[in-house]
Amino acid sequence: MSKNIHGPVSTPDPKQNHILASLPAKDYARLLPELVLVEMPLQWTMSESGDHVNFLHFPIAGIVSLIYTLEDGSSSETALVGNEGLVGISIFMGGESMPSSTEVQSAGQAYRLSRKVMKREFALGGQLQHIALLFTQAMICQTSQMAVCNQHHSLEQQVCRWLLMTMDRLNSNEIVITQEMIGKLLGVRRESVTQIAGLLQKNGIITRHRGRINVVDRPQLEERSCECYAVVKAEYARLLPFRQK
């Protein structure tokens, strides 16, 4: 696995997003002039719960978390998106807004597409519509599986699952994140995450240093994770078998 540190890519290219890369040449050429490169700084709130979303984002680096916040202020992550997908499904699903907010978990870059253009493309009924709907189905699988995971699996299993899903989307063994942030995303206390991270480090699976986690034994991490990671990964592979065009 690549050891590259995640963050802004050196030569941004829309085809570093798997959905854009999978489009037929004529569809991609029609869309290309409408795509605008934007930075995704750490902890940027792209949209709040209930917002009327005006832009779709196709990440090429970094990770965006969908976060649901309760009235008492507690919150947890319901899904995460990297360069395999897109952010802003409410634009084409007809709901106009989402009950969750979207926040950048790992800094990166994305290509932005206006609401107007996405609606036009979706109405054409072409490949972008097809792939966007398949991605939405994959997201539903991820959200459902994470809900089951949070209810039935141990915190250690959840942390391992989260690390694996994050690594896959960063294409890196290193994750730049605080244990406090992991706690927020999993909806648990920071002290609980610190305890699990200490155990994983003691067993030689990860190392930690100043807000960075390095996974040094991925096979052991996968073994300690629950089946939820494999289920979601298999469903994404089944629904979205992307190929570079």
C-alpha angles and dihedrals in degrees: 000000000000117000094204115137109242123240135086112358119237096235110025115215126172089225089067082080108079096218093053090044091055096056120109113259096253093049091048092048091052091050099042098081089053096054118100122193113230134178119242106207120197114281093006108159102222093185137356126227110285095014120146098242113223101178138046115214127208106195118216095178134010132031133270120204125208105219128191116204124198127216091260091058097254115131145178139189116261098183142349131219131200134162090310092075152007139266121227107050091160088075093069101023092067099238093107092210142031131228090227130070123229119228132175108247096178121025118247144115137281140186112241124215123189122245090240094055094045091051089050092050093045091052090057089068093222135135096297090058091048095049094042090056092047090051090050090053089050089050090052088053091050094048093047094047093048090052090054091044093053091051102044111023132074121259090247090057091047093051091049091048091049093049091051094048091048093048091052092055095045095043087221140105090221124078120190104210140115123244087237089060092048088052091052092050093049094041095240138112119280090235090060092053090047090054093051093045090051090053092049090049092048089054092051096248099116140010124213131205130161100330095326128110120196119195107214100169111039096169090058090046090053091048092054093047122089124248091266093086093054093044094054094042092051092049092051090049091049096048100035110035092164123195127189109250 
